[in-house]
Amino acid sequence: MRAMLEGNRVSRISVRGFAVASATAVTTVGAVVGVASGGTQASTTEPVEATAADATLLADIPAGNHAQAQTASLTQQADAQSLAAETEAKKSAEEAARKQAAEDAAAKKAEAEKAAAEKRAKERDEAEAKAARSESRADASDFGVQSSYTVAEVQAMARQMVPADQFQCFSNIVDHESSWNYRASNPSSGAYGLVQALPGGKMASAGADWQTNPATQIKWGLGYMNDRYGSPCGAWEFWQANNWY
């Protein structure tokens, strides 16, 4: 009988569905044995109660396993949600990085295009200024030679020989250097003429009559300013900073 009870107990431990049925069977067998032996009710109570208690205890074990399974399921769900959140965050970060890279590339391209446009505009302005300076203007040979010239006559020559947008700068330099006196001479330095060429003999490259012809002096002075400073206005800017050019 004890062997049968032990066998039923193992069965209850292994399979939850058989636990209650096995407990009922043990109870019935215990009662029959008690009657057959003529024993009292008390003699059958102990094994029956013990078996019922065992059945109850065994029935509780699978419930714990079920709780563990639920906990594991919740943990898996939490892990899955965490992984999904991390994946979404990574995706968002990558998208933001791509967007920022695109914006940076667009800004860099726009900056490069702006710099290129400014460079082209500068080159165009310089070309136009150069063209303006080299445009067909009166030359020293276009004026008749006179024995003397008034300031007004000398200025009229300069207006015809110097580009219009450079005349004021040219005039400012001549005002300070010679007051439009084409015979002005500096005995201490040897500077001579409207633009005070130093020495005056350098103006011979523009004409042999450099001492008496203001047109020749204007021609030489304009060439000097263009070659050394880019223009009469460039020369005037330098003069203002240094009081010479």
Buried (B, 14 or more C-beta within 10 A) or exposed (E): EEEEBEEBBEBBBEEBEBBBBBBEBBBEBBBEBBEEEEEEEEEBEEBBEEBBEBBEEBBEEBEEEEEEEEEEEEEEEEEEEEEEEEEEEEEEEEEEEEEEEEEEEEEEEEEEEEEEEEEEEEEEEEEEBEEBBEEEBBEBEEBEEEEEBEEEBBBBBBBBBBBEEBBEBBBBBBEBBBEBBBBBBBEEEEBBBBBBBBEBEBBBEBBEBBBBBBBBBBBBBBEBBBEEBBBBBBBBBBBEEEEEB
